[in-house]
Amino acid sequence: RGMKVQEALKEEGNNKVEKSELLFVSFNQDFGCFACGTESGFRIYNVDPFKETFRRAFRGGGIGIVEMLFRCNLLALVGGGSSPRYPPNKVMIWDDHQNR
């Protein structure tokens, strides 16, 4: 947890390059998925088979902590990075089905 890694993602179809710093990684309770907080949002991955399940990008907003509740659509988010999406001292409950 709390490891920092530089990654560069190149979108297919256009030459836009998104640079995103990894701020946080955590597994869900059954270790079947993991969540990553980045300088620009968060991403959820399935472990086996390895696949990105979904991602949310926020303009000008980093997620310093993201925790999953098993495999449901509820996530706990805390702002982080150089420009936090939410205050770094508050936990926000995110419902991915409602995008809020």
Buried (B, 14 or more C-beta within 10 A) or exposed (E): EEEEEEEEEEEEEEEEEEEBBBBBBBBBEEEEBBBBBBBBBBBBBEEEEEEEEEBBEBEEBBBBBBBBEEEEEEBBBBBBBEEBBBEEEEEBEBEBEEEE
